[in-house]
Amino acid sequence: MRGTAEKYQIPYYHLDLTEEPELASYFEVLTVPAVIVYHHGQEALRQARFIGHRQIKELLEKLPLDDGPTDYDRIFD
């Protein structure tokens, strides 16, 4: 995951929620692993349990580069 984030210059954070339980509560993470993608300050995608790196990469490539309004439901149908 880190390699994909670096390639696309996307900030990437890995958290151990057993060490940071308040973050699990803040982000409403009920199942791990969980991937939450923020795009222009809003949650664009949330996936939990089984998600492969290839699938995440394909989803990230769908995000627009501009700052305009984004219909995430249409992108991540």
Residue frames as qw, qx, qy, qz and C-alpha x, y, z in Angstrom:
[[0.000, 0.885, 0.465, 0.000, 0.00, 0.00, 0.00],
 [0.327, -0.769, 0.083, 0.543, 2.77, 2.41, 0.90],
 [0.414, -0.099, 0.576, 0.698, 4.36, 1.99, -2.55],
 [0.167, 0.635, 0.643, 0.395, 1.13, 2.92, -4.33],
 [0.198, -0.919, -0.276, 0.198, 0.65, 5.95, -2.09],
 [0.406, -0.585, 0.285, 0.641, 4.20, 7.12, -2.74],
 [0.396, 0.195, 0.649, 0.620, 3.88, 6.60, -6.50],
 [0.030, 0.725, 0.535, 0.433, 0.79, 8.83, -6.65],
 [0.181, 0.252, -0.307, 0.900, 2.12, 11.22, -3.95],
 [0.574, -0.567, -0.348, -0.477, -0.81, 10.47, -1.65],
 [0.212, -0.503, 0.625, -0.557, -0.39, 10.87, 2.11],
 [0.769, -0.105, -0.612, -0.151, -0.66, 7.42, 3.70],
 [0.301, -0.513, 0.568, -0.569, -1.13, 6.58, 7.36],
 [0.670, -0.098, -0.734, -0.051, -1.10, 3.17, 8.98],
 [0.374, -0.509, 0.398, -0.665, -2.59, 2.94, 12.44],
 [0.376, -0.097, -0.909, 0.154, -2.71, 0.11, 14.94],
 [0.434, -0.541, -0.190, -0.695, -6.10, 0.71, 16.46],
 [0.773, -0.422, -0.448, 0.150, -5.34, -1.49, 19.44],
 [0.517, -0.150, -0.229, 0.811, -2.76, 1.16, 20.37],
 [0.057, 0.021, -0.043, -0.997, -4.99, 4.08, 19.31],
 [0.055, 0.461, 0.885, -0.035, -8.57, 3.08, 20.24],
 [0.117, 0.669, 0.290, -0.674, -9.75, 6.71, 20.29],
 [0.139, 0.382, -0.526, -0.747, -8.97, 6.93, 16.56],
 [0.034, -0.207, -0.950, -0.230, -11.08, 3.84, 15.89],
 [0.046, 0.646, 0.655, -0.390, -13.94, 5.58, 17.60],
 [0.066, 0.613, -0.074, -0.784, -13.33, 8.91, 15.85],
 [0.222, 0.311, -0.655, -0.651, -13.27, 7.30, 12.38],
 [0.795, 0.061, 0.246, -0.551, -16.05, 4.84, 13.30],
 [0.451, 0.381, -0.792, -0.155, -13.93, 1.81, 12.38],
 [0.806, -0.251, 0.292, -0.449, -15.76, -1.30, 13.51],
 [0.970, 0.110, 0.197, 0.088, -13.91, -3.92, 11.45],
 [0.080, -0.786, 0.529, 0.309, -10.25, -4.29, 10.57],
 [0.347, -0.180, 0.139, 0.910, -8.49, -4.01, 8.31],
 [0.257, 0.845, 0.437, -0.172, -10.18, -0.87, 7.06],
 [0.410, 0.078, 0.287, 0.862, -9.18, 1.54, 4.31],
 [0.098, 0.865, 0.401, -0.285, -10.56, 5.06, 4.37],
 [0.468, 0.219, 0.300, 0.802, -9.75, 7.41, 1.50],
 [0.010, 0.814, 0.287, -0.504, -10.18, 11.16, 1.86],
 [0.451, 0.340, 0.425, 0.708, -10.22, 13.33, -1.23],
 [0.015, 0.495, 0.106, 0.862, -10.28, 17.13, -0.94],
 [0.152, -0.236, 0.517, -0.808, -11.15, 16.88, 2.74],
 [0.755, -0.064, 0.181, -0.627, -14.12, 14.54, 2.53],
 [0.549, -0.151, 0.822, -0.016, -14.45, 10.80, 2.82],
 [0.486, 0.417, -0.468, -0.609, -14.50, 9.37, -0.68],
 [0.766, 0.107, -0.608, -0.180, -14.22, 5.66, 0.00],
 [0.469, -0.464, 0.636, -0.400, -14.43, 3.25, 2.92],
 [0.807, 0.143, -0.541, -0.189, -13.65, -0.45, 2.55],
 [0.503, -0.536, 0.589, -0.335, -13.30, -3.01, 5.30],
 [0.894, -0.089, 0.433, -0.077, -12.21, -6.60, 5.69],
 [0.712, 0.007, 0.542, 0.446, -10.92, -8.07, 2.44],
 [0.409, 0.901, 0.027, -0.141, -9.58, -5.55, -0.05],
 [0.845, 0.040, 0.189, 0.499, -6.56, -6.11, -2.23],
 [0.292, -0.547, 0.168, 0.766, -3.85, -3.62, -3.08],
 [0.194, 0.151, 0.661, 0.709, -4.73, -3.87, -6.77],
 [0.072, -0.726, -0.663, -0.167, -8.35, -2.95, -6.02],
 [0.280, -0.799, -0.187, 0.498, -7.28, 0.05, -3.94],
 [0.315, -0.287, 0.415, 0.804, -4.91, 1.18, -6.68],
 [0.109, 0.403, 0.714, 0.562, -7.68, 0.96, -9.29],
 [0.171, -0.828, -0.530, 0.066, -10.03, 2.96, -7.06],
 [0.339, -0.673, 0.015, 0.658, -7.41, 5.65, -6.38],
 [0.294, -0.032, 0.546, 0.784, -6.75, 6.03, -10.09],
 [0.042, 0.651, 0.686, 0.324, -10.43, 6.97, -10.56],
 [0.232, -0.773, -0.323, 0.494, -10.13, 10.05, -8.35],
 [0.413, 0.832, 0.158, 0.335, -10.09, 13.31, -10.31],
 [0.603, -0.010, -0.181, 0.777, -7.05, 15.55, -9.97],
 [0.010, -0.524, -0.110, -0.845, -8.97, 18.81, -10.02],
 [0.030, -0.060, -0.643, 0.763, -10.54, 20.51, -6.99],
 [0.453, -0.159, -0.292, -0.827, -14.08, 20.62, -8.38],
 [0.715, -0.154, 0.403, -0.550, -17.09, 18.90, -6.84],
 [0.213, 0.261, -0.924, -0.180, -16.89, 15.13, -7.08],
 [0.834, -0.118, -0.023, -0.539, -19.70, 12.56, -7.22],
 [0.145, -0.444, 0.878, -0.107, -18.01, 9.70, -5.37],
 [0.715, 0.162, 0.594, -0.331, -21.05, 7.45, -5.73],
 [0.732, 0.642, -0.065, -0.217, -20.68, 7.66, -9.50],
 [0.237, 0.703, -0.670, 0.023, -16.90, 7.06, -9.39],
 [0.081, -0.290, 0.921, -0.249, -17.03, 4.13, -6.98],
 [0.757, -0.011, -0.104, -0.645, -20.21, 2.42, -8.18]]
